[in-house]
Amino acid sequence: MLCPICNGLEELSVQCRNCSGDADDCGPTLDYAGPYAPYEPNADDSCSMETMTFNPRCKHIVYCAKCDYTDEVTVSLWSSTRC
């Protein structure tokens, strides 16, 4: 399973929940877990995965510069056979 956003296979396009403006992807939430989180080994690969049996997902932080709102969105992971 891999995140199409983290791996550059798709671009994240999200509208802000607060003002409906365009929100920018700020990366997976895992990158914000601690000061050295992006450099530490991680069993979850490069994504912060919710381990759900039927629909594993990667959480991403998004930011709207228009209204200064930060939110979290989930991205469905692809199976490795899809690539």
Buried (B, 14 or more C-beta within 10 A) or exposed (E): BBBBBBBEEEEBEBEBEBEEEEBEBBBBBBBEEEEEBBEEEBEBBBBBBEEEEEEBBBBBBBBBEEEEBEBEBBBEBBEEEEE
